[in-house]
């Protein structure tokens, strides 16, 4: 959430940021109106308070001089002033409540280095790593490969639940588990993240803290009981909220967490997009990287987190690229985002496998995560950073497509073989 004073003092910059993000700037007109109401209410309250103090002193003087009738008349004036103060206070509180609600709907202000553009066409490629595999046969997509190998069953998953669910079997299920373990091992032993296993169900405060509520409620799976709980859309939500409402020590930052969780998304409004296979599922596995950082070093931490996520693709020998998202393609709370995109031979293109984002203080202000530099310094908001390290299902399908062989089998990347019991190739259900 944006800071109220920042918006008030930088209206034109915020207006330009909203325009760059294709967000209605009329919200700022409403903000200005509410701010005017708040200021008038405060001014009225101050005026009435000053008059009340003056009248109270006059009543005291009248009582001392024996002018009780005049003092009684002034008490009537005092009662009227108190009512006016109460009215002004209610008006101020209502304006502030409306301003907070409005601010909770505004997206973050992009960092100055973010390319300006209306959509993904304005994204800028930062680097490309590796080479796409070359096949002397027509490559299959992961659905045909997985189905013929007997390791992917979409039809029975739909029978059990609905469309956009999958059953992984045999070596397919083991490959998923191997990827999770590989990612966790690299991020903990080589990159210094603390492994964290959080709840997979969260409350409204947690979802508000990371920006999913109130704007994106339709994308969530909500439990129907009276507790108001939700299935997590990503580990970003519970892990970022571990220190919600706390004041940390500057010496403890940065904090680095890595977490494996299943993720649940209703994908409202995405029907017709990526409906084939496991690219866009209602339930999927993800290893998430989360950092709480000092403001002055948060962009260094974003770059480091992005490189950490890239390491997994490098170990797996997968071709990928990193792009800087434009203002029109960024997520709601991001100040700057790098997308890591893996090569999919069946589509002859790159597809997102991780989004690495610096939210600056946007989430921390909503979740009240602060730190103190010591010596009685005033608490400041941390900067939050997160990114997939990686989306497991999309890594799974990328391996199937990039390592497929002419006979329909799939080679296992060397980095994964110790996690697969030494298995070098997926040949079918017999594995």
HELIX and SHEET records of a PDB file:
HELIX    1   1 UNK A    4  UNK A    9  1                                   6    
HELIX    2   2 UNK A   11  UNK A   20  1                                  10    
HELIX    3   3 UNK A   26  UNK A   64  1                                  39    
HELIX    4   4 UNK A   68  UNK A  103  1                                  36    
HELIX    5   5 UNK A  120  UNK A  122  5                                   3    
HELIX    6   6 UNK A  142  UNK A  149  1                                   8    
HELIX    7   7 UNK A  154  UNK A  160  1                                   7    
HELIX    8   8 UNK A  170  UNK A  189  1                                  20    
HELIX    9   9 UNK A  204  UNK A  210  1                                   7    
HELIX   10  10 UNK A  217  UNK A  219  5                                   3    
HELIX   11  11 UNK A  235  UNK A  240  1                                   6    
HELIX   12  12 UNK A  241  UNK A  243  5                                   3    
HELIX   13  13 UNK A  250  UNK A  252  5                                   3    
HELIX   14  14 UNK A  295  UNK A  297  5                                   3    
HELIX   15  15 UNK A  298  UNK A  316  1                                  19    
HELIX   16  16 UNK A  362  UNK A  367  1                                   6    
HELIX   17  17 UNK A  392  UNK A  402  1                                  11    
HELIX   18  18 UNK A  414  UNK A  417  1                                   4    
HELIX   19  19 UNK A  418  UNK A  420  5                                   3    
SHEET    1   A 8 UNK A 124  UNK A 129  0                                        
SHEET    2   A 8 UNK A 320  UNK A 324 -1                                        
SHEET    3   A 8 UNK A 336  UNK A 344 -1                                        
SHEET    4   A 8 UNK A 349  UNK A 360 -1                                        
SHEET    5   A 8 UNK A 383  UNK A 391 -1                                        
SHEET    6   A 8 UNK A 283  UNK A 293 -1                                        
SHEET    7   A 8 UNK A 255  UNK A 264 -1                                        
SHEET    8   A 8 UNK A 194  UNK A 195  1                                        
SHEET    1   B 2 UNK A 152  UNK A 153  0                                        
SHEET    2   B 2 UNK A 167  UNK A 168 -1                                        
SHEET    1   C 2 UNK A 201  UNK A 202  0                                        
SHEET    2   C 2 UNK A 230  UNK A 231 -1                                        
SHEET    1   D 3 UNK A 247  UNK A 249  0                                        
SHEET    2   D 3 UNK A 370  UNK A 372  1                                        
SHEET    3   D 3 UNK A 380  UNK A 381 -1                                        
SHEET    1   E 2 UNK A 410  UNK A 411  0                                        
SHEET    2   E 2 UNK A 425  UNK A 426 -1                                        
END                                                                             
